[in-house]
Amino acid sequence: MLLAAGCAPQQPPVIQQPPVIQPPVIQQPPASQQPSGPSATKNQGDNDRFRDFYECERESAFAGAGDKRQSFESCMKARGY
């Protein structure tokens, strides 16, 4: 039996689905277990400095007109700034 070109039975093409890529799951520890790194220390230092600043500013408000600046500076110096 002779088969002419193009007359042979053709098989359907095999279509492969692309693989499904799952993003990695990143698990965060609860806030109570998160390490306190430099950013936590820096934020605490900033909070302390701002608290000291406002407390000294408040103290100097009760000082006399000429003594306000001097009172503020001595308060900040006493707190280590």
MIFIFI-77031 format. One record per atom (N, C-alpha, C): residue in one letter; x, y, z. Coordinates in pm, whole numbers. Atoms other than C-alpha are relative to their C-alpha. Layout:
<rs>
[r 'A' [X Y Z]]
...
</rs>
This chain:
<rs>
[r 'M' [84 -115 0]]
[r 'M' [0 0 0]]
[r 'M' [90 123 0]]
[r 'L' [-75 -124 12]]
[r 'L' [136 337 -98]]
[r 'L' [-82 115 54]]
[r 'L' [67 -119 -52]]
[r 'L' [53 652 88]]
[r 'L' [65 123 -61]]
[r 'A' [-52 -123 57]]
[r 'A' [87 984 -76]]
[r 'A' [27 98 114]]
[r 'A' [-35 -99 -100]]
[r 'A' [240 1273 114]]
[r 'A' [-123 81 38]]
[r 'G' [112 -80 -46]]
[r 'G' [-14 1454 326]]
[r 'G' [-125 -82 22]]
[r 'C' [117 84 -19]]
[r 'C' [-256 1163 331]]
[r 'C' [12 -86 125]]
[r 'A' [-19 83 -118]]
[r 'A' [-108 994 636]]
[r 'A' [-83 58 113]]
[r 'P' [79 -53 -112]]
[r 'P' [-325 1019 944]]
[r 'P' [89 82 93]]
[r 'Q' [-79 -89 -86]]
[r 'Q' [-206 1306 1164]]
[r 'Q' [-50 -12 143]]
[r 'Q' [37 4 -140]]
[r 'Q' [-200 1297 1540]]
[r 'Q' [-18 143 49]]
[r 'P' [20 -136 -51]]
[r 'P' [-334 1600 1728]]
[r 'P' [123 45 79]]
[r 'P' [-117 -49 -75]]
[r 'P' [-59 1823 1874]]
[r 'P' [-24 -9 151]]
[r 'V' [9 8 -146]]
[r 'V' [14 1779 2242]]
[r 'V' [20 141 55]]
[r 'I' [-8 -135 -58]]
[r 'I' [-57 2103 2430]]
[r 'I' [34 -16 148]]
[r 'Q' [-41 7 -139]]
[r 'Q' [129 2140 2756]]
[r 'Q' [-38 130 70]]
[r 'Q' [35 -117 -79]]
[r 'Q' [-3 2374 3021]]
[r 'Q' [126 53 67]]
[r 'P' [-116 -54 -70]]
[r 'P' [255 2614 3164]]
[r 'P' [-10 -33 149]]
[r 'P' [5 33 -144]]
[r 'P' [354 2529 3522]]
[r 'P' [-54 118 81]]
[r 'V' [54 -104 -89]]
[r 'V' [172 2721 3793]]
[r 'V' [107 32 103]]
[r 'I' [-105 -43 -92]]
[r 'I' [423 2923 3993]]
[r 'I' [-67 65 121]]
[r 'Q' [56 -53 -124]]
[r 'Q' [324 2983 4353]]
[r 'Q' [102 96 62]]
[r 'P' [-93 -90 -69]]
[r 'P' [474 3288 4527]]
[r 'P' [37 -60 135]]
[r 'P' [-40 56 -130]]
[r 'P' [671 3201 4840]]
[r 'P' [-84 62 112]]
[r 'V' [77 -47 -115]]
[r 'V' [482 3231 5166]]
[r 'V' [100 46 105]]
[r 'I' [-90 -56 -101]]
[r 'I' [662 3458 5410]]
[r 'I' [-78 13 129]]
[r 'Q' [69 -4 -127]]
[r 'Q' [562 3407 5767]]
[r 'Q' [72 96 93]]
[r 'Q' [-55 -97 -93]]
[r 'Q' [613 3693 6009]]
[r 'Q' [-26 -49 142]]
[r 'P' [26 36 -138]]
[r 'P' [658 3617 6378]]
[r 'P' [-93 104 63]]
[r 'P' [86 -99 -67]]
[r 'P' [407 3785 6612]]
[r 'P' [83 118 48]]
[r 'A' [-71 -123 -38]]
[r 'A' [496 4138 6716]]
[r 'A' [79 -18 129]]
[r 'S' [-72 20 -126]]
[r 'S' [596 4017 7061]]
[r 'S' [130 -76 -18]]
[r 'Q' [-121 78 24]]
[r 'Q' [861 3790 6908]]
[r 'Q' [92 62 -103]]
[r 'Q' [-85 -63 101]]
[r 'Q' [1001 4027 6647]]
[r 'Q' [123 59 68]]
[r 'P' [-123 -54 -61]]
[r 'P' [1362 4126 6711]]
[r 'P' [-3 152 -1]]
[r 'S' [-10 -146 -4]]
[r 'S' [1425 4480 6816]]
[r 'S' [135 38 -58]]
[r 'G' [-123 -34 70]]
[r 'G' [1682 4598 6566]]
[r 'G' [35 147 18]]
[r 'P' [-43 -140 -10]]
[r 'P' [1849 4934 6511]]
[r 'P' [-115 97 -19]]
[r 'S' [109 -93 24]]
[r 'S' [1527 5091 6382]]
[r 'S' [-85 17 126]]
[r 'A' [78 -10 -123]]
[r 'A' [1342 5009 6707]]
[r 'A' [75 86 101]]
[r 'T' [-80 -79 -93]]
[r 'T' [1628 5156 6910]]
[r 'T' [0 146 -41]]
[r 'K' [-1 -138 49]]
[r 'K' [1640 5466 6690]]
[r 'K' [-132 67 29]]
[r 'N' [131 -59 -27]]
[r 'N' [1265 5523 6722]]
[r 'N' [-16 30 148]]
[r 'Q' [10 -24 -144]]
[r 'Q' [1286 5488 7101]]
[r 'Q' [85 121 38]]
[r 'G' [-85 -115 -28]]
[r 'G' [1576 5735 7108]]
[r 'G' [-63 130 -45]]
[r 'D' [69 -119 49]]
[r 'D' [1380 5982 6897]]
[r 'D' [-115 37 92]]
[r 'N' [113 -27 -90]]
[r 'N' [1076 5945 7122]]
[r 'N' [48 61 130]]
[r 'D' [-55 -55 -125]]
[r 'D' [1288 6009 7432]]
[r 'D' [46 144 -20]]
[r 'R' [-50 -135 26]]
[r 'R' [1450 6313 7275]]
[r 'R' [-114 100 -16]]
[r 'F' [114 -91 18]]
[r 'F' [1116 6464 7168]]
[r 'F' [-73 23 133]]
[r 'R' [65 -15 -130]]
[r 'R' [967 6397 7513]]
[r 'R' [81 97 86]]
[r 'D' [-85 -90 -77]]
[r 'D' [1266 6567 7679]]
[r 'D' [-10 143 -52]]
[r 'F' [9 -133 61]]
[r 'F' [1245 6858 7435]]
[r 'F' [-127 71 46]]
[r 'Y' [127 -64 -37]]
[r 'Y' [878 6923 7510]]
[r 'Y' [-9 27 150]]
[r 'E' [1 -24 -145]]
[r 'E' [925 6885 7885]]
[r 'E' [85 122 35]]
[r 'C' [-85 -116 -26]]
[r 'C' [1211 7136 7882]]
[r 'C' [-65 128 -53]]
[r 'E' [70 -117 54]]
[r 'E' [1008 7369 7663]]
[r 'E' [-111 45 95]]
[r 'R' [107 -30 -95]]
[r 'R' [722 7347 7911]]
[r 'R' [57 65 125]]
[r 'E' [-65 -58 -119]]
[r 'E' [956 7416 8203]]
[r 'E' [41 145 -27]]
[r 'S' [-49 -135 29]]
[r 'S' [1103 7720 8029]]
[r 'S' [-115 99 -17]]
[r 'A' [115 -89 13]]
[r 'A' [753 7860 7972]]
[r 'A' [-33 68 133]]
[r 'F' [27 -58 -132]]
[r 'F' [727 7920 8346]]
[r 'F' [110 93 46]]
[r 'A' [-111 -88 -38]]
[r 'A' [1058 8107 8357]]
[r 'A' [-34 144 -39]]
[r 'G' [20 -141 33]]
[r 'G' [1080 8485 8338]]
[r 'G' [32 27 -146]]
[r 'A' [-14 -34 141]]
[r 'A' [1087 8662 8000]]
[r 'A' [145 -13 -48]]
[r 'G' [-139 5 43]]
[r 'G' [1468 8691 7983]]
[r 'G' [66 -135 24]]
[r 'D' [-63 125 -42]]
[r 'D' [1537 8352 8134]]
[r 'D' [-51 -123 -76]]
[r 'K' [59 115 69]]
[r 'K' [1334 8131 7898]]
[r 'K' [103 -82 -77]]
[r 'R' [-99 71 82]]
[r 'R' [1616 8044 7660]]
[r 'R' [103 -69 89]]
[r 'Q' [-100 56 -90]]
[r 'Q' [1866 7991 7939]]
[r 'Q' [-58 -119 78]]
[r 'S' [65 109 -72]]
[r 'S' [1619 7774 8130]]
[r 'S' [-13 -124 -89]]
[r 'F' [14 111 95]]
[r 'F' [1553 7561 7820]]
[r 'F' [134 -68 -24]]
[r 'E' [-132 56 28]]
[r 'E' [1924 7519 7745]]
[r 'E' [55 -78 120]]
[r 'S' [-52 71 -117]]
[r 'S' [2012 7421 8102]]
[r 'S' [-79 -130 23]]
[r 'C' [80 121 -15]]
[r 'C' [1724 7170 8110]]
[r 'C' [48 -107 -100]]
[r 'M' [-46 96 102]]
[r 'M' [1837 7005 7782]]
[r 'M' [140 -51 32]]
[r 'K' [-136 40 -35]]
[r 'K' [2199 7003 7900]]
[r 'K' [-4 -101 116]]
[r 'A' [13 91 -114]]
[r 'A' [2093 6832 8224]]
[r 'A' [-48 -139 -46]]
[r 'R' [49 127 51]]
[r 'R' [1924 6561 8017]]
[r 'R' [98 -64 -100]]
[r 'G' [-105 60 82]]
[r 'G' [2239 6504 7812]]
[r 'G' [-2 39 -146]]
[r 'Y' [4 -43 142]]
[r 'Y' [2168 6697 7490]]
[r 'Y' [85 119 -23]]
</rs>
